[in-house]
């Protein structure tokens, strides 16, 4: 393998990791570098932006949910045939769970595991020389994590940039560039993260702006010099490890809901289904499409059904088709999909919308409460996720809550990283679902 690798991280969420990553990817691609991207931790939205910029699927790399050999296999497949694999970090560089060393889900775990240098993005909008103290602390915090360079973000002008640059000059960490504070470079956000790539009216223009900003304000050659060779198994040797820990396809032909309300699907899950011989058949509930009749299973992924509850309630052809489908074939709803499988969904205004009623629970987005964290799931019934007793690793990330639990049998016993366990989700005949996002078989 000839690819080189580099990690883009930050001290905290919201510092501009995604902006810097997309700017680097776009500018490097424009100059002819073969680039691919990956994302640390459980995330859906950033990967869609990566794919738009690079023209190739991104992949999640999660040190808590994925065994090390699976990390290697996924990274090898992603890096195959590329010049540079750019891994975007999650949260702050060292933020993760209280778990065994190297298995916390932190970006730093990947830096150590893959022996890759880190480019740290510092948001200096509200500081100047103090940035040097922050950078010094991150560089010294863990001797196994090497900060190879720094990119300043949201600088307020040349004087501001010079003040920060002068303060960090004595640290011996190269300043690779400084992106200005500019509204035209900002990525709009909402709950759960950035506004999705598919919802941008003119994403190409934004990508072009980011590329131009990187070309003007970042030393791209210096960034490339920071990258180091990836030492990974050949992509062809990765199949066994992926197959062992991949979610099995729930059927030979999988109807997959895909639109602005249902878009949270991990690329490595879809890739594993296809490698196992399954055919994925996309359809759009928001366009009032039922699952394709020739499919033999249906998967409703997570997304933003709470923003489209009125349209989904009015999608009678979709609802009737899904109910007909579920009479003979398995249907699974993951997080947002689980909300749509219930009796009703109450939106942020308090308005109640009837859903498909294939499971007995109801959900509400009116009183928002963050549910966030890694989970281990032990399946309590057979279904699309696997056979009873199967243990999966994944996470929860949602603001909606159950307003009524219904009377269905639970899908799984979920345990958080502290070992607190509870039954969750529901099973009724061929239909099952939960708020749990599955990442890999344990």
DAHUQUI-V292461 format. One record per residue. N is the residue number from 1. RES is the residue in three letters. PHI is phi as a letter, one per 40 degrees, with the letter a starting at -180 (999 if undefined). Layout:
n=N res=RES phi=PHI
n=N res=RES phi=PHI
This chain:
n=1 res=UNK phi=999
n=2 res=UNK phi=b
n=3 res=UNK phi=c
n=4 res=UNK phi=b
n=5 res=UNK phi=b
n=6 res=UNK phi=a
n=7 res=UNK phi=b
n=8 res=UNK phi=b
n=9 res=UNK phi=b
n=10 res=UNK phi=a
n=11 res=UNK phi=c
n=12 res=UNK phi=a
n=13 res=UNK phi=c
n=14 res=UNK phi=g
n=15 res=UNK phi=c
n=16 res=UNK phi=h
n=17 res=UNK phi=d
n=18 res=UNK phi=c
n=19 res=UNK phi=d
n=20 res=UNK phi=c
n=21 res=UNK phi=c
n=22 res=UNK phi=c
n=23 res=UNK phi=c
n=24 res=UNK phi=c
n=25 res=UNK phi=d
n=26 res=UNK phi=c
n=27 res=UNK phi=c
n=28 res=UNK phi=c
n=29 res=UNK phi=c
n=30 res=UNK phi=c
n=31 res=UNK phi=c
n=32 res=UNK phi=h
n=33 res=UNK phi=c
n=34 res=UNK phi=c
n=35 res=UNK phi=b
n=36 res=UNK phi=b
n=37 res=UNK phi=b
n=38 res=UNK phi=b
n=39 res=UNK phi=b
n=40 res=UNK phi=c
n=41 res=UNK phi=g
n=42 res=UNK phi=c
n=43 res=UNK phi=a
n=44 res=UNK phi=b
n=45 res=UNK phi=c
n=46 res=UNK phi=c
n=47 res=UNK phi=c
n=48 res=UNK phi=c
n=49 res=UNK phi=c
n=50 res=UNK phi=d
n=51 res=UNK phi=c
n=52 res=UNK phi=c
n=53 res=UNK phi=c
n=54 res=UNK phi=c
n=55 res=UNK phi=g
n=56 res=UNK phi=a
n=57 res=UNK phi=c
n=58 res=UNK phi=c
n=59 res=UNK phi=a
n=60 res=UNK phi=c
n=61 res=UNK phi=b
n=62 res=UNK phi=b
n=63 res=UNK phi=c
n=64 res=UNK phi=c
n=65 res=UNK phi=c
n=66 res=UNK phi=b
n=67 res=UNK phi=c
n=68 res=UNK phi=c
n=69 res=UNK phi=c
n=70 res=UNK phi=c
n=71 res=UNK phi=d
n=72 res=UNK phi=c
n=73 res=UNK phi=c
n=74 res=UNK phi=c
n=75 res=UNK phi=c
n=76 res=UNK phi=c
n=77 res=UNK phi=c
n=78 res=UNK phi=c
n=79 res=UNK phi=c
n=80 res=UNK phi=d
n=81 res=UNK phi=g
n=82 res=UNK phi=b
n=83 res=UNK phi=c
n=84 res=UNK phi=a
n=85 res=UNK phi=b
n=86 res=UNK phi=b
n=87 res=UNK phi=b
n=88 res=UNK phi=c
n=89 res=UNK phi=c
n=90 res=UNK phi=b
n=91 res=UNK phi=f
n=92 res=UNK phi=c
n=93 res=UNK phi=d
n=94 res=UNK phi=b
n=95 res=UNK phi=c
n=96 res=UNK phi=a
n=97 res=UNK phi=c
n=98 res=UNK phi=c
n=99 res=UNK phi=b
n=100 res=UNK phi=d
n=101 res=UNK phi=d
n=102 res=UNK phi=g
n=103 res=UNK phi=b
n=104 res=UNK phi=c
n=105 res=UNK phi=g
n=106 res=UNK phi=c
n=107 res=UNK phi=d
n=108 res=UNK phi=d
n=109 res=UNK phi=d
n=110 res=UNK phi=c
n=111 res=UNK phi=d
n=112 res=UNK phi=c
n=113 res=UNK phi=c
n=114 res=UNK phi=c
n=115 res=UNK phi=f
n=116 res=UNK phi=b
n=117 res=UNK phi=c
n=118 res=UNK phi=b
n=119 res=UNK phi=c
n=120 res=UNK phi=c
n=121 res=UNK phi=c
n=122 res=UNK phi=b
n=123 res=UNK phi=c
n=124 res=UNK phi=b
n=125 res=UNK phi=d
n=126 res=UNK phi=b
n=127 res=UNK phi=a
n=128 res=UNK phi=b
n=129 res=UNK phi=c
n=130 res=UNK phi=c
n=131 res=UNK phi=d
n=132 res=UNK phi=c
n=133 res=UNK phi=c
n=134 res=UNK phi=c
n=135 res=UNK phi=c
n=136 res=UNK phi=d
n=137 res=UNK phi=c
n=138 res=UNK phi=c
n=139 res=UNK phi=c
n=140 res=UNK phi=c
n=141 res=UNK phi=c
n=142 res=UNK phi=a
n=143 res=UNK phi=c
n=144 res=UNK phi=c
n=145 res=UNK phi=b
n=146 res=UNK phi=b
n=147 res=UNK phi=c
n=148 res=UNK phi=c
n=149 res=UNK phi=a
n=150 res=UNK phi=b
n=151 res=UNK phi=b
n=152 res=UNK phi=c
n=153 res=UNK phi=b
n=154 res=UNK phi=g
n=155 res=UNK phi=c
n=156 res=UNK phi=c
n=157 res=UNK phi=i
n=158 res=UNK phi=c
n=159 res=UNK phi=c
n=160 res=UNK phi=c
n=161 res=UNK phi=d
n=162 res=UNK phi=c
n=163 res=UNK phi=c
n=164 res=UNK phi=c
n=165 res=UNK phi=c
n=166 res=UNK phi=c
n=167 res=UNK phi=c
n=168 res=UNK phi=c
n=169 res=UNK phi=c
n=170 res=UNK phi=c
n=171 res=UNK phi=c
n=172 res=UNK phi=g
n=173 res=UNK phi=b
n=174 res=UNK phi=c
n=175 res=UNK phi=c
n=176 res=UNK phi=c
n=177 res=UNK phi=i
n=178 res=UNK phi=a
n=179 res=UNK phi=c
n=180 res=UNK phi=c
n=181 res=UNK phi=c
n=182 res=UNK phi=a
n=183 res=UNK phi=d
n=184 res=UNK phi=c
n=185 res=UNK phi=b
n=186 res=UNK phi=c
n=187 res=UNK phi=b
n=188 res=UNK phi=c
n=189 res=UNK phi=b
n=190 res=UNK phi=a
n=191 res=UNK phi=d
n=192 res=UNK phi=g
n=193 res=UNK phi=h
n=194 res=UNK phi=c
n=195 res=UNK phi=c
n=196 res=UNK phi=c
n=197 res=UNK phi=d
n=198 res=UNK phi=c
n=199 res=UNK phi=c
n=200 res=UNK phi=c
n=201 res=UNK phi=c
n=202 res=UNK phi=a
n=203 res=UNK phi=c
n=204 res=UNK phi=d
n=205 res=UNK phi=c
n=206 res=UNK phi=c
n=207 res=UNK phi=c
n=208 res=UNK phi=c
n=209 res=UNK phi=c
n=210 res=UNK phi=c
n=211 res=UNK phi=c
n=212 res=UNK phi=c
n=213 res=UNK phi=c
n=214 res=UNK phi=c
n=215 res=UNK phi=c
n=216 res=UNK phi=c
n=217 res=UNK phi=b
n=218 res=UNK phi=b
n=219 res=UNK phi=c
n=220 res=UNK phi=c
n=221 res=UNK phi=c
n=222 res=UNK phi=c
n=223 res=UNK phi=c
n=224 res=UNK phi=c
n=225 res=UNK phi=c
n=226 res=UNK phi=c
n=227 res=UNK phi=c
n=228 res=UNK phi=b
n=229 res=UNK phi=c
n=230 res=UNK phi=c
n=231 res=UNK phi=b
n=232 res=UNK phi=b
n=233 res=UNK phi=c
n=234 res=UNK phi=d
n=235 res=UNK phi=d
n=236 res=UNK phi=c
n=237 res=UNK phi=c
n=238 res=UNK phi=c
n=239 res=UNK phi=d
n=240 res=UNK phi=c
n=241 res=UNK phi=c
n=242 res=UNK phi=c
n=243 res=UNK phi=c
n=244 res=UNK phi=c
n=245 res=UNK phi=b
n=246 res=UNK phi=c
n=247 res=UNK phi=c
n=248 res=UNK phi=c
n=249 res=UNK phi=c
n=250 res=UNK phi=c
n=251 res=UNK phi=i
n=252 res=UNK phi=c
n=253 res=UNK phi=b
n=254 res=UNK phi=b
n=255 res=UNK phi=c
n=256 res=UNK phi=b
n=257 res=UNK phi=c
n=258 res=UNK phi=a
n=259 res=UNK phi=a
n=260 res=UNK phi=c
n=261 res=UNK phi=c
n=262 res=UNK phi=b
n=263 res=UNK phi=b
n=264 res=UNK phi=c
n=265 res=UNK phi=b
n=266 res=UNK phi=c
n=267 res=UNK phi=d
n=268 res=UNK phi=c
n=269 res=UNK phi=c
n=270 res=UNK phi=c
n=271 res=UNK phi=c
n=272 res=UNK phi=c
n=273 res=UNK phi=d
n=274 res=UNK phi=c
n=275 res=UNK phi=c
n=276 res=UNK phi=c
n=277 res=UNK phi=h
n=278 res=UNK phi=c
n=279 res=UNK phi=b
n=280 res=UNK phi=b
n=281 res=UNK phi=b
n=282 res=UNK phi=c
n=283 res=UNK phi=a
n=284 res=UNK phi=b
n=285 res=UNK phi=c
n=286 res=UNK phi=c
n=287 res=UNK phi=c
n=288 res=UNK phi=g
n=289 res=UNK phi=c
n=290 res=UNK phi=c
n=291 res=UNK phi=c
n=292 res=UNK phi=d
n=293 res=UNK phi=c
n=294 res=UNK phi=c
n=295 res=UNK phi=c
n=296 res=UNK phi=b
n=297 res=UNK phi=a
n=298 res=UNK phi=b
n=299 res=UNK phi=b
n=300 res=UNK phi=b
n=301 res=UNK phi=c
n=302 res=UNK phi=c
n=303 res=UNK phi=i
n=304 res=UNK phi=b
n=305 res=UNK phi=c
n=306 res=UNK phi=c
n=307 res=UNK phi=c
n=308 res=UNK phi=b
n=309 res=UNK phi=c
n=310 res=UNK phi=c
n=311 res=UNK phi=c
n=312 res=UNK phi=c
n=313 res=UNK phi=c
n=314 res=UNK phi=c
n=315 res=UNK phi=c
n=316 res=UNK phi=c
n=317 res=UNK phi=c
n=318 res=UNK phi=c
n=319 res=UNK phi=c
n=320 res=UNK phi=c
n=321 res=UNK phi=c
n=322 res=UNK phi=c
n=323 res=UNK phi=c
n=324 res=UNK phi=c
n=325 res=UNK phi=d
n=326 res=UNK phi=c
n=327 res=UNK phi=c
n=328 res=UNK phi=b
n=329 res=UNK phi=b
n=330 res=UNK phi=c
n=331 res=UNK phi=b
n=332 res=UNK phi=b
n=333 res=UNK phi=b
n=334 res=UNK phi=b
n=335 res=UNK phi=f
n=336 res=UNK phi=d
n=337 res=UNK phi=c
n=338 res=UNK phi=c
n=339 res=UNK phi=c
n=340 res=UNK phi=c
n=341 res=UNK phi=c
n=342 res=UNK phi=c
n=343 res=UNK phi=c
n=344 res=UNK phi=a
n=345 res=UNK phi=b
n=346 res=UNK phi=c
n=347 res=UNK phi=c
n=348 res=UNK phi=c
n=349 res=UNK phi=c
n=350 res=UNK phi=g
n=351 res=UNK phi=c
n=352 res=UNK phi=c
n=353 res=UNK phi=b
n=354 res=UNK phi=c
n=355 res=UNK phi=b
n=356 res=UNK phi=c
n=357 res=UNK phi=g
n=358 res=UNK phi=c
n=359 res=UNK phi=b
n=360 res=UNK phi=c
n=361 res=UNK phi=c
n=362 res=UNK phi=b
n=363 res=UNK phi=b
n=364 res=UNK phi=a
n=365 res=UNK phi=b
n=366 res=UNK phi=c
n=367 res=UNK phi=b
n=368 res=UNK phi=c
n=369 res=UNK phi=a
n=370 res=UNK phi=c
n=371 res=UNK phi=b
n=372 res=UNK phi=a
n=373 res=UNK phi=i
n=374 res=UNK phi=c
n=375 res=UNK phi=a
n=376 res=UNK phi=b
n=377 res=UNK phi=b
n=378 res=UNK phi=b
n=379 res=UNK phi=c
n=380 res=UNK phi=b
n=381 res=UNK phi=a
n=382 res=UNK phi=c
n=383 res=UNK phi=i
n=384 res=UNK phi=c
n=385 res=UNK phi=c
n=386 res=UNK phi=i
n=387 res=UNK phi=c
n=388 res=UNK phi=d
n=389 res=UNK phi=g
n=390 res=UNK phi=c
n=391 res=UNK phi=b
n=392 res=UNK phi=b
n=393 res=UNK phi=b
n=394 res=UNK phi=a
n=395 res=UNK phi=a
n=396 res=UNK phi=b
n=397 res=UNK phi=a
n=398 res=UNK phi=a
n=399 res=UNK phi=b
n=400 res=UNK phi=c
n=401 res=UNK phi=b
n=402 res=UNK phi=c
n=403 res=UNK phi=c
n=404 res=UNK phi=a
n=405 res=UNK phi=c
n=406 res=UNK phi=g
n=407 res=UNK phi=b
n=408 res=UNK phi=c
n=409 res=UNK phi=c
n=410 res=UNK phi=c
n=411 res=UNK phi=c
n=412 res=UNK phi=a
n=413 res=UNK phi=c
n=414 res=UNK phi=b
n=415 res=UNK phi=b
n=416 res=UNK phi=c
n=417 res=UNK phi=c
n=418 res=UNK phi=c
n=419 res=UNK phi=g
n=420 res=UNK phi=c
n=421 res=UNK phi=b
n=422 res=UNK phi=a
n=423 res=UNK phi=c
n=424 res=UNK phi=a
n=425 res=UNK phi=g
n=426 res=UNK phi=a
n=427 res=UNK phi=b
n=428 res=UNK phi=a
n=429 res=UNK phi=g
n=430 res=UNK phi=c
n=431 res=UNK phi=b
n=432 res=UNK phi=a
n=433 res=UNK phi=i
n=434 res=UNK phi=a
n=435 res=UNK phi=c
n=436 res=UNK phi=c
n=437 res=UNK phi=c
n=438 res=UNK phi=c
n=439 res=UNK phi=b
n=440 res=UNK phi=a
n=441 res=UNK phi=c
n=442 res=UNK phi=c
